[in-house]
Amino acid sequence: MMPASAGTRAPSLLFTCEHGGHEVPGEFAGWFAEGQAVLSSHRGWDAGALPLARSLASWWNAPLEYATVTRLLVDLNRSPHNPRVWSEFSKRADPSVRAGLLERYHRPYRERVMRRIADLSTGGSFVLHVSVHTFTPELNGAERSTDVGVLFDPRRAAERSLAADWLGGLRSGLPHLTVHRNQPYRGRADGFTSALRRIFPDDVYAGVELEVNQKHLGTDGTFPAALREMMRDALSMVRLCP
């Protein structure tokens, strides 16, 4: 981050990736016997998100929490009460099976991240949580104009300030790309960062989702080094004003 100076301080960074893979534990393989194409599509995971999260976390020597089980079992980025926490495959399961999925994957993952935030904030440090996601170039036949999106809650002063810094750096460093705030999704929509905002106050925690268009993925399933490095460099412009 930028060096702290009078009137500013650098937040502690935490990276997460809720949709890092499309793995299916053996006991659930039968659910997807006829759904392999769906499993490997964007509905099953966020292609390229985990390598990007690993790269950013490594650059900053920051902690990273991630999951590689497909969101078609249980979506870690949705609240347990949200019907969209279940897919067409899992919603048909017995309620006891769904409860088991929440206990096995959803709750432990969220609790790990919450412990990370609590540990990082010990001693008065401010935590900037970056949840890394990717999205499809088209949705329902319509092309999406966003290349990179930064999602946040504009009602929270710290998130507004942090997002403005990062967006400014991204727009300056990536003039050939379209960088949007709260696109292609709303930052206040139900998601893990929204849930964490209800637990950690504005002067302790800021949750920002990074969304990157999958059209920029290379044939190896990762984003180009130049794009990753610019995201890193733009993040260095983020500062927190107390």
N, C-alpha and C positions, 0 to 999 in steps of 0.2 A: 504494500500500500504506500501511499504518499507519506513521507516522514511527518510525524506529528509536529505542529508548531503552535504558537500562542493562539488560542481560540479554536484549535482543531485537534482531533485525535483520530488515530487509525483504528477501525474496528477489527475485531478478531473474525477470521473467515471460517465458515463451515460450508462444505459442498455436499449435496445429496443428489441421488439419482434414483427415483422411484420406479422407473420403467426401463431398467438397464438390460433386460434380457427377456427371452420367451421360453424359459425352461419349464418343463412339466414334470413334477415328481411322479415316479412310476405308478403309484396307486391311482393317479388321475389320468393316465395316458388314454384310457378308454373313452374319456369324454371327447377327445380330439381325433378319434380314429377317422372321422370324415371331415375334420376341420384343420388339416395341416396348412392349407393355404392361408386361412384366416390367422392361424397361430403365428406364421412367419411374417404377416403383414403388419402395418402400423397398429392395427387393432390389438395385436399381441404384445407390442413393445415399442419403444422409441429408438429406432435405428440410429446409431452414431452417438447417442447421448452419453453412454457410460465411458467410451474412450475420451470424449470431450471433457467430461467431469474429472476423469483421472488426470488428464493433461493439466487442467486448470489447478486442481488440488496439488499436483506435483510442483508446478511453477511456484505456488505460494507456500509450499510445505504446510498445507492446511489439512485438517481431517476430512475424510470422505466417508459417508455412509451410503450404501447402495443396495439394491435388490435385483436379482436376476430371474426370479420366478415370474412367469407371465401374468400380466394384469387381467387376463381372461379367467384366472382363478379367483383373484380378489385384487381390487385396484387400491394400491397403497396411497394413491393421491386423492382418494375420495373418503368422506366421512363414513363411519360404519352405518349410519342411518340413511345415507344417500342410496336410493335404488341402483344408481350407476356404479356402486362398488362391486356389483355383480354383472357378469356378462350373460349372454344367452346360453352359455354352457354351464355356468355355475348357479344361476338363479333357479334352475330346475332341481337342484340338489335338495336333499332333506335338510330341514332347518338345523339339525344337529351337525350335519356336515359343514354347512356354511358357518356355524358358530365355531367349529374346529378350525376352519380356514382363518377366521379372524384371530383366533388365539395363537395359531401357529405362525402366521406371517404378518398380519396387519398390526396387531397390538405390539409385538416385540420390536418391530422395525420402528414404529413411532416412539416407543419408549427409549430406544437407543439414541435416537436423534434428540429427544428432549433432555436426556442425560448429558449429551454433548453440549447442548446450549447452556444448561445449568453449570457445567464444569467450566466452559469458556467464559461465562459471565461472572464467575467468582472473582471477587476483588474489584468489581465495578467495571469490568470490560464490557464494551458493547459488541454484540454479535451480529454480523451480517451473514445470513444464511442464503446461499445461492442454490436453488433447486434447478437442475439441468434437464431440459426436455428438448425434443425435436418434433416437428410437425410435417404433414404431407403437403406437397406443392399445390394439390388440388383438393377441394372438398365439395362433394355433390356436384361435380362437373365444373365448378368455378375455380379459376386460378387465384391463388392467394398472392397478393402483392408484397407481403412482408417477407424480408429475408432474415432479419433478426428482430426478436421482440423482447422487451424487458417488461415483466408484469409485476405490479405492486399495488398497494392500497393507497390511493391519493389522500385518504383521510388521515394517514399517519405521517407526521412531519418528517421523521427520520427517513422513512422510505421515500418520500418525495425528493428529499435532498440527495440521498444516495443514488436513486434511480436517475435523477437529472445529471449527476456527475458521470455515471456510467454511459448513459445515452449520449451525452456530449462527446465523450471519448470515442464511442463507437461510430458516431456520425462523422467525426473528424477523420478517424483512421480508416473508415470504410465508405468513402464518398460514392463508390460505385454500387453500393447496396442500399436497400430501403430498410431503415431501422425505425421501428415504431414503439411507442409506449402503449402498454396494455392491448397489444395485438399479437397473435390472432385470437387471443382469449382475454377475458376480463380478469384483472388481478385480484378482484374481490370475489370471484366465483369460488365455489366450494373446492378446496384443495388443501394440501398439507400446510402450506404457509398460512392460509386463512385460519386453520385450526390452531396453529401455533400462536397466532396473534391474539387469540382469546386467552392464552396461558401466560405469555410473556409481554410485559408492557412496552410501550413505544420507546422508553428510555433505556431498554435492555436489549431489544430484539428488532431486527428488520428482516422480513422474508421477501426475497425477490426471485421470481422464476425467469430463467433464461430460456427462450424458445428460439430454435434455429431451424430454418427451412431445410428439409432433407434433399432438396434439389442440389445442394452444394456438397453432398457426400461424394467422396471418391469411390472408385471401384473396390477399394479395400475396406469400405464401410466406415471410414473416418473422414473428418473434415480436413481440408488442406492446412498445412502447417502455418501458412501466412494468415489464414483466418483465425486459427487458434491463438496465434501470437498476438494478433491485434485485439482479440477479446481480453487477453491477459493484460496487454498494455493499457487498454481503456479502463480496466478495473483498477489499475494503479492510480487513476485520477479520483477515485472515490475517497472522500473524507467525511468525517462526522463532526458537525458543529454542535457543541454541547448547549 
